[in-house]
Structures are given as C-alpha cells and as structure tokens.
Amino acid sequence: MGQIARDCEHLPFMCSVSEWLRLLPFLGVLALLGYLAVRPFLPKKKQQQDSLINLKIQKENPKVVNEINIEDLCHTKAVYCRCWRSKTFPVCDGSHNKHNESTGDNVGPLILKKKEV
C-alpha cells in the first residue's frame, strides 16, 4: 500500500481518501448533469398508453356481454372485435391496427366462418 501512495505523489491528481471525499458531491453533480444531458438521446421504452382495456363500451355495466346467435349469421363470415377500440363494437372495424401500432400489441379480431357444405 505504501508503494501505491508514493507512486500517487507524482501523479497530477489527488490520492488521499479525504481529498476524494471532498470531491464526491461535485462528482455527483457532474454525473447528474451528464445524465440529464444524454437522457433525451437514449432510446425510449414504449409505454402502455392505457391501463384499462375497455375505455368506453358499456361502462355503466359491471360486465360487458354480447350474445350472438349463430343461426343469425347472415354472411359466410362474421368478424368481431377483441381490442375494445371498435366504433361498431362488437363488430370489428379494424381499429386494432391502430391500437397495435401505438402500443406494440398484437391483438386481432375473432373471425367466425360458416362451414361450406
């Protein structure tokens, strides 16, 4: 340890512990300022925009339930919303595409098809 102390005497910076302790607040402020200067250039995490899934559909009800009779399907295919963003809920209007783009989600519609006989 004595050899290191003697070697430090010739260097252009301080070596004693008390000198470093006096510099600690200054070094902390420099580190904080450096971080604040670099932070705008760091990659940002994608943040979840909403914590709720259903933002506006039948909010007055404790649970949203839609019943569709299979015999009532008039087309060979019916497409239903699973993202809760459709303006024509429960029928899908493609709103999940914008939702997926903005949140990084991968939700898609529920597609019911009649079996061809």
ABEGO torsion letter per residue (X at the ends): XAAAAAAAAABABBABAAAAAAAAAAAAAAAAAAAAAAAAABBBBBBBABABABAABGAABABBBBBBBAAABABABBBBBAAGABAAOABBAGAAAAAAAAAGBABBBBBBBBBBX
